[in-house]
């Protein structure tokens, strides 16, 4: 499966929409293949994302490598700044 991005197609939050678009842009710019999982399809998918992230209040976007939690948008942004995206995504 590889990298998994939990996101939502249903949100009124400009911040969430912007963060999701930026995460996808970063992954695509680095030619990192990823699978999208839309949490808006049902509460059980959202609950699964939160359980796997270890945070009952987690909101998308959330990144995983298989079932290993990598982090959220802020954490990915820090990894981009540090030029350590591969390590962040547990690819290296």
Secondary structure, 3 states (H helix, E strand, C coil): CCEEEEECCCCCCHHHHHHHHHHHHHHHHCCCCEEEEEHHHCHHHHHHHHHHHCCCCCCCCEEEECCEEEEEHHHHHHHHHCCCHHHHCCCC
